[in-house]
Amino acid sequence: MATMAQAIRLALHYGEEYLGVKDVFGEDVGPPLGGVFTCTQGIKTAWNSPLDERGIIGCALGLALVGQKPVAEIQFCDYIFNTIDLLKYAGSTLWRSNGQWPVAMVIMTPVGSGIHGAVYHSHSFESVMSHIQGWKIVMPSNAYDAYGLMLAAIKDPNPVMVLMPKALLRSQGEEKIPGEPADAKELSKMIDAPLGDRSQWRPKWPNLKDPNLEIGKAKLCLEGEHLSVISYGRTLPLCLQAAQELSSDGISCEVIDLRTIYPYDQEMIFASVQKTGRVIVVNEDTEVTNFGEHILRRITEDCFYHLQAPPTLLAGANIPGVGLAENLEQASIPQLETIIETLKAVARTS
C-alpha cells in the first residue's frame, strides 16, 4: 500500500494529467528533491520558488484569479503565519465578488509533531486556519484519504488548505488507492526517485482513478455504543487503537475520523452523540481556542438532552511550543496511554 507521501504525489500527478493543474510549486518542491517529504517527487509541473512564503501564497492567488488551478506548498506550517493577510484575502474573494471570481487554489503544508522538530517545525495549524473564513480545510489520517481529499481540493472552486500530518507521511495505508499496484515495492520502483543522480529518472505512473471523496464528509471508522470519539490527522490512528484495546474491557467506542475541519460533518457527529450520550474530541493542537472546543460547543447546544456525561477535549498542552527532546515532545501532545486513560474516565462518568 502507498504511504501518505506517495498518495499525495499520486494525486498531484492525477491533477496535472486530468484536472488542469499546471503549477505545483514551493520551497524545494521541484527537482531534484521533490519536497522535504518527497510529496512532489516526479511531478512534471513542479518548480522551486524562492524562500518566501508571502511570495508563494501571492503567486498562487494571482494564478487562481486568472483561472488557473495552482497547488503550492508551504514547507512547514510554522512559516505560514506571515501570510495570514493574503490567506484572508483569498478566502473572501469569492464571497466579495458575489461568486464571480472563484479562487481555485490549493495550499498544502505539513503540520504537527512527530519528527522532533521543536518550536519551529511542530506547530498545529487547523485552529488558526479555521478562523480564516472562506477556506475549506482538510486533514487526512491515512494515505487513501490523502489521495482522495487532495483531488477533491483541486476540483473545488474555493481555496482549500490541505494539512498533512508529518508524523504520518511515511506511514502505509491499509486501503488501496484506485489504480495503485498491490505490491508496495512495485509502487516504489515506479514512482520513488533513486538515490544519487536523478537527472535521467522519470516516474512510471500507475493508471489511477478518482474515488470522488467529498469535502465535508467524515468517516465512521468503528461503530460503538458507549462513547463517541472524534478525531483527525495524527491522533486518529491512536484513537482507533485505544478503542480496540478498550473493547476487551467491555467499553464500546464509536470512532469518527473528521477528515475535514471545515466544513465538518455535523450530521454524523450529532447522530453518534445522540446514540452514545458521551463524547470526547482528540487532537494535538494546544487546548486553548482549540477547534475541538467549537465542536463541543455545538454538541452541547444541539445534543444537550442526550448527554450522559460532560463533553471532553483531549488536546496538546497549553505551552508555547513542542519540546525537542523525545520525552518532552511526547508530554506536549496526547499519546496512546493518555488517550486510553481519558476514554476510560469519560466512559465511566455519569
N, C-alpha and C positions, 0 to 999 in steps of 0.2 A: 504494500500500500504506500501511497505517496506521503511524504512529510508535508507539514503545513507550508513550508517554504516552497517546496516543489509544486504544491497545489496552487499557490498564488502565481507562480511562474507559468503554470499551465493556463490559468485564467487570463493572464496578460497576453499570452500567445493567442488564445481564442479571441480575445478582444481586438487585437490588431489584425487578425485574419478575417473576422466576421462582423465585428461591431463598430468598426470605424475608428479605432484608436490609432493615432498617427504619431503621438509623442508620449513616451514614458521617460521621465527624467527626474533628476535629483543628484545629491552628492554621491559619487562613486557608483551610480546606478548603471552606467554604460559599461562597455568592455574596458579592460579585461576583467574587472572584479565582479560586476553584476550585482552590486549591492553588498552591504556588510553581511547580510544574512542570505545572500545569493538568490533573493526573490525575483531578480530581473535578469538573471544569467541567460544568455542566448536570445533575449528579446531583440528583434531586429530594429525596432523603433526606439530603443533605449539610448539615452545620451547623458553625459555628465554635465551637471550645472556647476556654476561657481559655489563656493561655500557661503551661501546667502539665502537664509530661509525666507526672508521677505521677497527676495527676487524669485524664488521658486513658486511661492503662492501667487505673487503678482503675475508671473508668466502664465501659470495655469489659468488664472482668472481671465487674462486677456485672450488666451486661446479659446476658452469656453464661450466668451462673449461674441466671438466671431464664428461660432458654430462648430468648433472642434470638440473632441472628447479626450482631453488630456488626462493622464494619470501621473501624478507627481508624488515623490516620496520625500518626507522629512526623516532624515536618517535615524533620529531618536526623538520621541515626542517631547523630551526635556528641552529641545531647542525650538519648539513651535510657539512659545509664549510671546515672542516679539512680533508675531504675525496676527495677533488677535483682531486688530482693527480691519485687516484685509479679510480675515475669515468672516467677520461680521458683515462686511460689505458684500461678500459673495453670497452669504446666506439670505440677505434681504433683497437681493436684486430681482428675483422672480416675483416676489410679492410687491415690491415698489413699482415694478413695471406692469402690474396687473396681468401677469402671465405672458407678457410679450417677449421677455428676454430670459430664456432658460439658461441656467449655468450648469452645464453637464460636466462638471469636473470631479475627479476622484483624488483625494489625498489619502495616502496610506502611510502609517507610521508605527514603528514598534513601541509597545508600551509595557510598563510593569517591571517587576523584579525577576530574578531567576538567573542572572548572569554575573552577579557580584559587581554590579555597575555603580553602586553607591549613589551619591547625591545627583550626579549629572547623567546617569543612564538608567534610572529605575523608577521614574515617575509613572503614575497613572494619569489618565487624561480625560476619561469619559465624563466625570462630573463637571469639570470645567467646560468641556465641549458641549454638554447638554444645555448650557446657559446661552449658547450662540444660536439664536433662532434661525430657522430656515435650512439647517443642515439635517441630513439623515446620518445616523451613526450606527455602525455595525461592529461587532466584536466576536469573531468566531472562537470556538473552543476545540475545533478539530479540522483536519485537512479538507474533508468533504464540504463542510460549511464555508471554509475559507474560499474554496473554489467557487461555489455557488453564489455566495454573497458578493464576491468581487465582480462576477458577471452581472448580478443584479445592480450593483453600484454603477457599473459602466453604462448600463441601459437606462438608468434613471435620469430624468431631466433636471433634477435637483442636485446641488453639491452633496457629495457623500464622503464622510470620513470613515476610513477603514482602519480600525485599531487592531494591530497584530500583536498578540501576547508573545513577547520574545522568548519566554520560558518554554513555549510550545512549538516554536518554529521548526525545531528539529525532531519533533515527535511524529511518529507514523500514525496515520488514521486507521480506523477499523472498518470504514465503509469505502468501497471502491469508487473513485471518480469516474464518471461515464467516459469510457474510451481508454482508460489507462490499462497497461498490461498487468496481468495478475502477479507477476514476479517483480518485487521491488528492485532487485538487482538489474533486471532488464530495463526498467524505467530509468534507473541511474545511468546506465550505459547510454541511453538515448538522449537524456537532457542535462546531465551533470557534466560541466566542463572538466577536462583533465587538469592535473597539476602541471606547472611549468608553462611552456609556450602554448598559448591558445589562439594564436593569430590565424591558423587554418581550421580551427574547430568550428563546426556548425552542429546545432542540435538536430535530432530526428524526432519530430513531434508525433505523438500518437494521434489517432483520429478521434478527437474529443467531441463531446456533446454537451449541451446546456441543460442542467437539471431544473432550471427555471425556479430557483428558490425565490421567495417573496420577502422583501424587506418589511419588517413589522410582524412577522410570524415566529413565535417561539417554538421550541421543540420539546415535547414530553419525552424525557429520557427514561423515566422509570415511574410506573404507577404505584401509588401508595394510599394509605388510609388515615394515618395518624398525624402527619406533618408535611407541609409543603415547603420545599427547599428551592429557592430561586437564585440562580447564579448565572455566570457567563465567563468567557475567557479562561484565564489560568486556573481559577478556583473551581470551575465546573467539574473537571475530572476528579478533583479531590472530594467534592460533594457527592458525586456518584459513588466513589469508592467508600466513603463514610456510610452512605445509605445502605450499600450492600453488606457492609460489616455489621451494621446495626440490625439487619433483618434477622440475624441469629439470636438477638436479644428480644425478639418479638416487637421491634419498633419498625413500622412500615412507613417509609418516607417516599413522598412523591417529588421527583427531581425535575425541575424545568430549566432548560437552557434558554435564556432570554434571547440570545443571538443578536438581537437588535436593541440597542439602547434607546434610540428614538427613530421612528415611533416604536413603541413596545406593545406587546400582545396583552392588553388588559383583559380581554375575554378569557384567555387561558388562565391567567393569574387568578382572576376572581372566581372562576369555576373551581379551581383547585382549592383555594382557601375556603370557599363555602362548603366544600366536601370534607376537608380535614379539620378545620377550625383552628389550626396552628400554622404559623408561617415564620420562616427565617430567610433573610436575604444575605448572601455571602459574596463579598468581592474583596479586592486587595487595595482599593483606594482608601485614603485616610477617612476616618469616620465622620469628621465634621464636614457638613454640607456635602455628604456623600449622596450619589444618585439613588442608592438604596433607600435613603430616607424619604425621597419622593414617592417611591413605590409603596413604602409602608404607610405613608400619609393617605394615599389613595385607597389602600386596603382598609385602613381604619375608618375612612369616611363612607366607603361603599359596601364594606362587608362587616361592619361593626357587630351586628347582632348574630353573626355566625362564628365570631371568635371565641375560643375557649381559653386562650392564654394571650398575654401581651405579644404583639408582633416584635420580632427581634432582628437586629442588624449585627452581623459579624464582619468587621472590616479591618483595614490596616490601622496601625497605631497612629494616634494624633501627634506626629512628630514631623520636623521639617524635612527629613529625608530618610531614605532607606540605608541601613548600615552597610559598610563594605565587608567586614568580616562575616563569615557564613552564619555564625550563631546570631549576630546582630541583624542580619538580613532576615533570617527566619523568625526572629522575635518581632520584626516590623510588620509582618503580614500573616494572615491565617494559614496554619499548617493543618495537616490531616488530623493530628491529635486534638487540636483546639476545635476543629470542626465537629469531630465526634463528640467531644465533651459538651459542646453547645447544643448539638442536636438532641442529645440525651436530656439535657436540662429543659429544653423547650418542650419536648415530648411528654415530660413528667410534670410540667407546670399546669395547674388548674386554677 
